[in-house]
Amino acid sequence: MGATTGDPLFSNGIGLGVFIIVLVKAIVVFAFLLVSVMLMVWFERKVISDMQNRIGPNRAGKWGLLQTLADGIKLFFKEDLFPTRADKMVFRLAPYLSAIPAFLAFSIVPIGGVVKVFGHTTELQLADPPMGILFLLAISSISVYGVMLAGWSSGSKYPLLGAVRASAQMISYEAAMGLTVAMVVLSTGSLSTRQIVNSQAGVIFGFLPNWNIFRLEFIPFFIFLIAVTAELNRPPFDLAEAEQELVGGFHTEYSSLRFALFFLAEFMNTVTMSAVIVTLFLGGPDGPDPAFLHWLWPIVWFGVKTLVFLFIYVWFRATLPRLRYDQLMELGWKVLIPLSLIFLLLLAGAMIGFTEGIAILVGAIVIVAVLYRAIQVGKSNPEHIVTSPSNKALVELSQPTQETNNT
């Protein structure tokens, strides 16, 4: 009850009508996510094929719209393989730990305004907990367990390597993502996603929408976009599924319905995080409100904004080459985390006042100088890469022995 006090639906207690409305909203959100995943797969294939001057899916249904459904049916009836050395319980549990958090994260996203249904006033949002952002961060961090446990429980080396890569990548970029979310919370003064959307209403400078992307001067938005892309294992950060190195990544040993769940979780997370970006930085369902169908236009604006980011993710996949793993980690730890931390300090200083802001600015400059010096020292002394025990062992293994040379 305490997690849903933001919705006016619960202002007069919980009765049968309220229970039915909540149940219908949950079913609608779940159905919407499933349909959006099907359309997202089709949309990605079509857009990439158009960028590469190909046709794409065009056989199953009108314009190939049923191709994703055909692929799902095929996966459902494929043989369900089970590795001999796998941990049975964990192997079965891992796909659900990846799919369920994607649905739960979308449950706190406002997709419209406030409407009246059968005499009850409710928000077009499944749940509006007062600490929705903390719930989002907690749920997004749970998905790493699904990836890690899937690779570990398979009893195979390549899935384990993919799982280790994925866990290190998610943990690294989770820090930068959390700092940018802290900037949004600091700017809006609330942890509720509905309140964050409401705080972005109106205009600034007479013509710009009062969205966080403009109020926070773009930098947190771009940091969050890059960090979320790495969190989702989307290109160019799809190193956990690098086919050239790991066969198929952490889900190599999965087949049939369990593989379909990983496939579903990846695209559902893409839709969910696109909606979260719209909520945090682009005002959610905020937009022009014509004089008719007031309840419909917020949903339309929300859908259009989300579709823009889905296109951006497809665009990334079609154009950007995959990063090396050292480049991936360097971008996260040496660029995004220091930049987001410094900007958070500057934002806090600007909100506190002039004197305190100057002190924080000086501290931020010192941090930048120290980090820059550390990076320059690391670049000018590359010998440390070889002198570490693990790398030295790899170098010794890669060098031919004396007996091999004599032979």
N, C-alpha and C positions, 0 to 999 in steps of 0.2 A: 504493500500500500504506500509506503513512504517513497518508493522509487517512482511512483506515477502521479504524485500530487500536482505536477505542473499541468496536466490535462484537465480542463474544466468538466470533462465527462465524469470525474470522480468527486466532484464538489458536493454532491448529495448522497454519497455512499455508493455501495456496490449492490445492484439488484440484478434481476434476470435480464432486463433490457441492456444494462451496461455490460454484463458478461457476454451477451450475444454480439454486441457491437465490437467488443475487443476481439472475440473469436473471428468475426468476419474480417476485421482489419488484419489479423494475423494471416488468415488464409489468402487474402488479396495480396499482401506483401510477398508471401511465399510464391504465389502463382506469378506475380509480376517479375520476381527475380528469375524464376525458371524460364519464363518467356523471354526476358531480356538477355539471358545467357544464350539461348538459341539464336536470337536475332544478332547478338554481338559476334558470335562465331561466323554467321553468314556475312555480317557487315565487314568483318576483318578480312575474310577471304575475297570479297568483292572489291574492297578498296585497294588491297594489295595487288590483286590481279589487274586492276585498272592502272595502278601506278607502274606496273611491269608490262603493260600492253598485252595482257592476257584476258581471257573471257571469264574465268572463275566458274563456280558452280552454276549450272544452268539446266540440269536435267531433271532433278527431283523437285517438282512443283513449279509454280510460276516464278521466274527469275531465280530458280534454285533455292527458294525459301525453305523447302522441306529437306534440304541436304543434311542439316544438323540433326533433324529428327531421325533421318535414315541412319546416320552415324551412331546416334544414341541407341537405336534398336539393335544395330549390329553389335555394339559393345555389350548390350544386355544379354544377348544370346551366345556370346563367345565363351569358350571354356574358362572356368575360374581356376587358374593355376595357383598352387600353393608350394613354395620352396620347401625342401626337406629340412633345411637348417633354420627355418624361420621360427620366431617366437609367435605362437598361434594367436594368443589374445591380443598382443600389441600390434601384430601385423593386421588384424581385423579392425582394430580401434583407430589406427592412424588416419585413414581416409576421412573418417567422421570428424576428427579433430581439426582437419583442414577445411571441411565444408561448412560445419555448423557456425564457426565464428564469423564467416562472411555474411550469413543471414542475420545473426545477432547484431552485428555492427550496423547493418542497414536499418534495423528496427528503431534507432534513435534519430534517423534523418528526417527532417520536416520536408514533405514533398508538396505541401499546399498550405492554405490558411486554415481558418476555423469555420466549420460548417455545422449545420443543424440537421440531425438525422433522427426521425421518429420522436421528436420532442426533446432530444438530448443534444447538447452542444459539445462538440469534440474537435480535436485537432486532426488534420490529415497527416498523422504520424502515429506509428504503432505504440511507441512509449516515449515519454518526455521526463526522464529522471532528472532531478536537480543537479546531479553530477554526471551528466551524459558524456562529457569529454573524457573523464577518468574511466568510465565504462568502455569507451571506444579504445583508449590506449591499452586497457587490460585485455580486451578481446583480441585486438590486433597482435598482441604479444603471445597469445595462446596458440595461434596458427603455426608458430615455429615448432611447437611440440609435435604437430602432425607430420611435418616434414622430417624432423630429426628422428622421431620414432619409426617412421616408414623406412628410412635408410638403415637404421640400426637393426630393426627387427627382421630385415630381409635375409640376413645371414650371408650377404654378398659384399664384396669389396667396393665395387663401383657405386652402388646405392649409398653405401656408408660415406664415401668421399663426397658425393653430391649433398648428403645431409649435413656433413660438417661444413661444407662451403655455404650452404643455405643458412645454417644457424649463425655462423660468424657474420655473414652479410646482413641478416636481419637485425642482429644485435647492434651492429655498427651503425646502421642507418636509423634504427629506432631512436637513438639519442638525438640526432638532428631533427627528426620528425617531432619528438616530444618538446624540444626547445621552441620550435616554430608554433606548436599548439599553445605553449605557454605565452607566447607573444599575443596570440589571438585572445586568450583568456584575460591577459593583462589589459588589453585594449578595450574589451567589451565588459569586463567586470563580472562575468558569469561563467559557470561550468555547464549550463543548460544549452543544448543546441538550439532550442526554440528562442531563448533569450539572445543567443549570438546572432540568429537571423533577424530578430526584431531590432537589435542595436544597429543593424546596417541599413535601416530604412531611411529615406530622405536623400538629400543631395549635399555635396560639399562644393565650395567655390562657385556655387550657382548653377553648375551644369553637370558635374561628375556625380555618379551614384556614390552613396556613402558606404561603399563596400570596403572590406578590410584590405583588398588588394591595392586600393588607392590610399587608404588611411595609413597602411604600414609600408608604403613606398616599394611595393613589388618584391623586395628581397626575400622576406619570409615566404611569399607565395612560391617563388622559384625554388627555394630550398626545400619546401614541403613537397613540391611536385617531383623533384629529383629523388628525394628520400622515399617517397611512396612508390615510385617506379622501381627502385631497388628492393623495397619491401615486397612488392608483388612478383619479383623475379621476372619482370617484363624486360624485353630488349631495350637498351643494350646491356642490361644487368642480369641476363638469364644464364648466369654461370652455374647455377645449381642444376641446370638441365642441358649443359653443353654437350650436344650429341657427338661432337668430334673427339671429346676427351672421356666422357662418362657413359657412353652408349645412350642412356636416356635419363640419367640423373637418379634422384632418390626413389623414383617410382618404376625403375627398370623391371623389377620382379613382379609388378602388379599387372593384372589383366581384368577383363570383363568389367563388372559393375564397380569394383574398387578402383580401377584405373579411371573409370568414368567420373567417379567422385572427385578425384584429384583434378581432372579436366574441368569439371563443373566448378570446383572451388577457385581455380585460377581465374576463370572468366567472371565468376560472381564477385570475387574480390576486386576485379578491375571495375565493374559497374559500381560496387559499393564505395570504393575509394574515390571514384570520379564524383559520386554524389557527395561525399564528405568534403572534397575540395570546393565544390560549389557551395556547400553550407558554410564553410569556414571563411572563404575569401570572396565569394561572388554573390552574397546575399541570399542564397538558397532560392526560394520561389519568388523573391522580390523582383518586380518589373512593372512596366506600364499596366494600368488597370482600366480597360475600356468600360463603358457604361452598361455593359450587359454581361451576363454569365460571370459574375465576380468570383465565384468559387472555382471556375475552370482555368482562368488565366494564370494564377500562380503555378498550377500543375504544368501548364504549357511552358512557362519560362524555365521552370526547374528541369523539364525534360530537354529543352533546347540547350541549356547550359551543360547538362550532363553529356549530351550527345557530342558537343564540341570537344570535351576532354576524351571521350572514347575515340573520336577521330584522331586526336593528338597521339594517343597510345598506339593506334594502328600506324600512324605516320612514323613514329619512332621505330617501330618494328620493320618498316619497309625501307628506311633510309640509313639508320645508324648501325655501324659495325659493333660487334660485341667487344667490350673492354677486356683487357687482361685482368687477372685477379689482383695483381699488385696495384694496377691503376684503380681498380674498384675500391680497395681498402684505403689507398692514399687519398682519393677523392672524399671518402667519408670522414676519415680521421683528421686529415691535414687541411681540408678546405671547408667542408660543410659544417662540421661541429664547431670549429673556432669561429667561423663567420656567424653562425646562428647564435652562439654564446655572446659574441661581441654586440650584435644587433639587439639582443635581449637586454643587455646592460644599458645600451644607449636609449632604448625605449623606456626602460624603467627610470633612468635619469631624467628624461624629458618629461615624464609624468610626475615625478616627485617635485621638481623645482629647479631653479637656475643653479643655486649653490651646490646642492647635492648632485645635480646633473653634471656640473663641471668636474667634480671629484670622480664620478663614475666614468666620465669621458677620459680623464687622465689614466684611470686604471685600465680602461679598454685599450688605450694606445700602448701602455706598457705590455699588456698581454699580446697584442699584435706584434710588437717588436720582439718579444721573447720567442713567440712561435715562428716568426720569420727567420730569426737567427738559428733556431733549432733545425728548421727545414734546410737552410743553407749549409749548416754543418753536416747534416745527413747526406746532402748531395755531393759535398766536397770530399766525403770520406766513405766511398762505397765499399771499402775493404771489410766493413762490419758484416756485410752480407755473406761473405765467405767464412769469416772467422767464427760465426756461431757454431756450436757443436753439431746441430742437426744438419746445417748446410755443409759443414766440413766433411761430415760422413757421406753426404750425397756426392760431393766433389771427388772424394776418394773412391767411391764405388764407380763413378763414371770414368775414372782414369784406368788405362790398361795396366795390368800387373807386369812385373819384370819377366815372369815366365812367358807371358803372352808375347812380349816384345822379342825375347830370344827366339821363340818359335817362328 
